Amino acid sequence: MGDRHVELIHSDTGCELVGVCDSDSGKRDVGDKYGVPFFSNIKTLIEKTHPEGAVIATPSAHHAEAVRICSRYGVHVLIEKPMSNTPSSAQEIVDLSKNTQIKVLVGHHRRYNSLVKTTREIISSGEIGKLAAVSMLWTLMKPPDYFNVTWRTLRPDGGPVMINLVHELDSLRYLCGEITQVFAHLSSTTRGFEVEDSASISLNFNSGAVGSILASETVVSPWSYESTSRENPLYFHTNENCYYFLGTSGSLAFPQMHLWRYIDSNSTGWQHELRRVECPVETRDALTEQLSHFCEVVRGNEDPLVDAEDGAQSLKVALAVIESADKNLPITLI
């Protein structure tokens, strides 16, 4: 993700890439590629290049430290998700955003995807009636070399809940309202790592709706956000759906945006005919939209769409999923 952010910043006419920092000296070639200096120390980068904003794309355990350094120099930050890996470090970032001059934007970039934004409009407008239930599939096969990075196989940062499903959970909060309770079962029997490779998660929302996420990173499947939304060019793309939003007046299949309703709204029940309506959406690159927003946040023209407190709540839900599975108990959040 750091490489992707560098590429986007370099190509964006609304901002300028001034430097790259990484503890791995092997990343020096990223700076060379884009003609900017490389640093192994954040403090030195800031003192030498004087950036107005910084993108933090380190492993989540190091996010709080990076934000702490940036805050001393008044550098606004875009932090990759999850914003941290523990409640205490997340709270530190929240406190820094409140008590210093910096603005914090958390990188839940799916909120900028026009498919997601249109889905939110459909649900909030009442077009499908009262939302009763939502079902999500996140199922794919991660390649073996993905796990050559050791931290991806270990707690507290690794595993699909913290790396991937935090996106699903954040999207559900954005689309359906706050999650009030989770009950999860995790399995690591396929890959045998310390972290899970598959998950079944039950959810309750403050609206009274219920939800489920069925996830696995070790199966052959066309049903995942990455494959179906076509957001990430690295994935094989399919014309399938992965989310289903089920309401009292209709239901929406995402991301093909198939809206199902009765032909006659006065004739309801399983014996009556349903009609599928297409909801065309003009798509834009979500990461590019996020970067444009971050630039406006840095300039003081916009407030962060996902501020530190919002990002901390999505992290809290993800950590509750792991806690629920460890204790084999439902965890109440609100």
C-alpha positions in Angstrom: 0.0 0.0 0.0 2.9 2.4 0.6 4.1 1.8 -2.9 0.6 2.5 -4.2 0.3 5.7 -2.2 3.7 6.9 -3.6 2.6 6.2 -7.1 -0.7 8.1 -6.6 0.9 11.1 -5.0 3.5 11.4 -7.7 0.9 11.3 -10.4 -1.5 13.8 -8.7 -1.2 17.4 -9.9 -2.8 18.6 -6.7 0.2 17.6 -4.5 3.9 16.9 -4.6 5.8 13.9 -3.4 8.8 15.2 -1.4 10.3 12.1 0.2 10.0 8.4 1.1 10.8 6.9 4.5 11.2 3.2 5.4 13.2 1.2 8.0 13.9 -1.2 5.2 16.8 0.2 3.1 15.7 -2.0 0.3 12.9 0.5 -0.3 15.5 3.1 -1.4 14.7 2.2 -5.0 11.2 3.6 -4.5 12.6 7.1 -3.9 15.0 6.7 -6.8 12.2 5.6 -9.1 10.3 8.9 -8.4 13.2 11.2 -8.0 12.8 12.0 -4.3 15.1 11.5 -1.3 14.9 8.3 0.8 15.1 8.4 4.6 15.2 5.7 7.2 14.0 8.1 9.9 10.7 10.0 10.0 12.1 12.9 12.0 14.9 13.4 9.5 12.5 13.3 6.6 10.3 16.0 8.1 13.2 18.2 9.0 14.7 18.0 5.6 11.6 18.1 3.4 9.1 20.0 5.5 5.9 18.2 4.3 2.4 19.4 5.1 1.0 15.9 5.1 2.3 12.4 5.5 0.8 9.0 4.5 1.6 6.3 7.2 1.6 2.9 5.6 3.7 0.9 8.1 2.5 -2.2 10.0 -0.2 -1.0 12.3 1.8 -1.6 15.5 4.0 1.4 14.4 1.2 3.8 13.5 1.0 5.6 16.9 4.7 6.3 17.0 4.7 7.8 13.5 1.7 10.0 14.3 3.4 11.1 17.5 6.4 12.3 15.5 4.3 14.0 12.9 2.3 15.8 15.5 5.4 17.4 17.0 6.0 19.1 13.6 2.4 19.9 12.8 2.2 17.4 9.9 -1.3 16.1 9.1 -1.6 12.4 8.5 -3.4 9.8 6.5 -3.1 6.5 8.3 -3.6 3.2 6.6 -6.2 0.9 8.2 -6.4 -0.4 10.8 -5.4 2.8 12.5 -3.5 0.7 15.2 -3.5 -2.7 16.7 -4.5 -2.1 20.3 -7.2 0.1 22.0 -4.5 2.1 24.0 -2.5 3.0 20.9 -5.6 3.9 19.0 -6.7 6.2 21.9 -3.3 7.8 21.8 -3.9 8.7 18.1 -7.3 10.0 19.0 -5.8 12.2 21.8 -3.1 13.5 19.5 -5.8 14.5 16.9 -7.7 16.4 19.6 -4.8 18.0 21.5 -2.4 19.0 18.7 -2.7 21.0 15.5 -2.7 17.9 13.2 -5.7 16.4 11.4 -5.9 12.6 11.2 -7.6 10.8 8.3 -7.9 7.0 8.6 -7.5 5.1 5.3 -10.8 3.3 5.0 -10.8 4.1 1.4 -13.8 2.1 0.4 -16.0 4.9 1.7 -14.9 6.9 -1.4 -15.9 4.2 -3.8 -19.0 5.5 -5.8 -20.5 2.0 -5.6 -20.4 2.2 -1.8 -21.6 5.8 -1.7 -24.6 4.9 -3.9 -25.4 1.9 -1.8 -25.4 4.2 1.3 -27.8 6.5 -0.5 -30.2 3.7 -1.5 -30.3 2.3 2.1 -30.6 5.7 3.9 -33.3 7.0 1.4 -35.6 4.1 2.3 -35.6 2.8 -1.2 -35.4 -0.8 0.1 -37.6 0.0 3.1 -36.4 -0.8 6.6 -33.1 -2.7 6.5 -33.6 -6.0 8.2 -30.5 -8.0 7.4 -27.2 -7.9 5.5 -25.0 -10.8 4.3 -21.4 -10.5 3.2 -19.0 -13.0 1.6 -15.3 -12.3 1.6 -13.8 -15.5 0.2 -10.6 -15.9 -1.9 -7.3 -17.6 -2.1 -4.2 -15.7 -0.9 -1.1 -16.8 -2.7 1.6 -18.7 -0.7 4.2 -15.9 -1.1 1.9 -13.5 0.7 2.9 -15.2 3.9 6.6 -14.6 3.5 6.0 -11.5 5.5 6.0 -13.0 9.0 3.9 -10.5 10.8 0.9 -11.5 8.6 0.8 -14.9 10.3 1.0 -13.6 13.9 -1.1 -11.7 16.4 -1.8 -8.9 17.0 -1.4 -7.5 13.4 -1.9 -10.6 11.2 -4.9 -12.5 10.0 -7.8 -11.6 7.7 -9.8 -10.0 10.5 -7.2 -7.3 11.2 -5.8 -7.0 7.7 -9.0 -7.4 5.5 -12.2 -7.7 7.4 -11.7 -4.4 9.2 -12.7 -3.0 5.8 -15.9 -5.0 5.7 -16.7 -4.0 9.3 -16.0 -0.3 8.6 -18.2 -0.5 5.4 -21.0 -2.0 7.4 -20.8 0.8 10.0 -20.8 3.3 7.2 -23.7 1.7 5.3 -25.9 0.2 8.0 -25.2 2.1 11.3 -23.3 1.2 14.4 -22.6 -2.4 15.2 -23.7 -3.1 18.8 -22.7 -6.8 19.2 -20.5 -9.4 17.5 -20.3 -13.2 17.9 -17.6 -14.8 16.0 -16.0 -18.2 15.3 -12.5 -18.3 13.8 -10.6 -21.2 12.3 -6.9 -21.7 11.5 -7.1 -25.4 10.6 -6.3 -25.0 6.9 -3.1 -23.0 7.0 -2.2 -23.8 10.6 -0.9 -20.3 11.4 -1.3 -18.6 14.8 -3.9 -16.4 13.2 -7.2 -17.4 11.6 -7.7 -18.2 7.9 -11.5 -18.4 8.0 -14.2 -16.7 10.0 -18.0 -16.7 10.6 -19.2 -13.5 12.2 -22.7 -12.6 13.4 -23.6 -9.0 13.9 -26.3 -6.8 15.5 -26.9 -3.2 14.5 -28.3 -0.3 16.5 -31.2 -0.2 14.0 -32.3 -3.7 15.0 -30.9 -5.2 11.7 -28.8 -8.3 11.9 -25.8 -9.3 9.7 -23.3 -11.9 8.9 -19.9 -12.1 7.4 -18.5 -15.4 6.0 -14.8 -15.1 5.3 -11.9 -17.3 4.2 -8.6 -16.5 2.6 -7.9 -20.1 1.7 -10.7 -21.1 -0.8 -11.2 -21.0 -4.5 -14.0 -18.4 -4.9 -15.1 -15.5 -7.1 -16.9 -13.8 -4.2 -14.9 -11.0 -2.5 -15.1 -7.2 -2.5 -11.7 -7.0 -4.3 -12.7 -9.3 -7.1 -16.2 -8.1 -7.6 -15.8 -4.3 -7.2 -12.8 -4.3 -9.6 -11.3 -1.7 -7.3 -7.9 -3.4 -7.1 -6.2 -4.1 -10.5 -4.1 -6.9 -9.0 -7.1 -9.2 -8.5 -8.8 -11.4 -11.0 -12.2 -9.7 -11.6 -15.6 -11.3 -11.7 -19.1 -10.2 -12.5 -20.5 -11.6 -9.2 -22.0 -10.1 -6.0 -20.5 -10.3 -2.6 -22.9 -8.2 -0.4 -26.6 -8.5 0.0 -28.7 -5.8 1.7 -32.2 -7.0 2.6 -35.0 -4.7 3.3 -38.8 -4.7 3.8 -39.5 -3.1 0.4 -36.6 -4.5 -1.7 -33.1 -5.8 -1.6 -29.8 -4.8 -3.2 -27.1 -7.1 -4.5 -23.6 -5.4 -4.4 -21.5 -4.5 -6.4 -23.5 -5.4 -9.5 -26.2 -3.0 -8.1 -29.1 -5.3 -8.7 -32.2 -3.9 -6.9 -35.0 -6.4 -6.4 -38.6 -5.3 -5.8 -42.2 -6.6 -6.3 -43.7 -5.6 -9.6 -46.8 -4.4 -7.7 -45.9 -2.9 -4.4 -49.5 -3.7 -3.2 -49.1 -7.4 -3.9 -46.4 -8.7 -1.6 -45.5 -12.2 -0.5 -43.5 -15.1 -1.8 -46.1 -16.0 -4.4 -45.8 -12.6 -6.2 -43.3 -11.8 -9.0 -40.2 -9.8 -8.3 -38.4 -7.5 -10.8 -34.7 -6.8 -11.0 -33.8 -3.2 -11.6 -30.2 -2.2 -12.6 -28.7 0.8 -10.8 -25.8 2.0 -13.0 -23.0 3.7 -11.2 -20.0 5.6 -12.7 -17.0 4.3 -10.8 -13.9 6.3 -9.8 -10.7 5.0 -8.2 -11.3 5.1 -4.5 -7.7 5.7 -3.5 -7.4 8.6 -5.9 -10.6 10.1 -4.4 -9.2 9.6 -0.9 -6.0 11.3 -1.8 -7.9 14.3 -3.2 -9.9 14.5 0.0 -6.7 14.3 2.1 -5.2 17.2 0.2 -8.3 19.3 1.0 -8.1 18.2 4.7 -4.4 19.4 4.7 -5.4 22.7 3.2 -8.1 23.2 5.8 -11.0 23.0 3.3 -12.6 19.8 4.5 -12.9 17.8 7.7 -11.7 14.2 7.6 -14.3 11.8 6.3 -13.0 9.1 8.6 -11.4 10.9 11.6 -9.4 9.2 14.4 -12.5 8.5 16.6 -14.3 6.9 13.6 -11.3 4.8 12.7 -10.9 3.7 16.3 -14.5 2.5 16.4 -13.9 0.2 13.4 -10.7 -1.1 15.1 -12.8 -1.7 18.2 -15.2 -3.9 16.3 -12.4 -5.9 14.7 -10.8 -6.5 18.0 -14.2 -7.5 19.4 -14.4 -10.2 16.7 -11.2 -11.7 17.8 -12.1 -11.4 21.5 -15.5 -13.1 20.8 -13.8 -16.0 19.1 -11.2 -16.4 21.9 -13.9 -16.4 24.6 -16.6 -18.1 22.5 -19.0 -15.4 23.7 -20.9 -12.5 22.1 -19.2 -9.2 22.8 -21.4 -6.1 23.3 -19.9 -2.8 21.9 -22.5 -0.2 22.6 
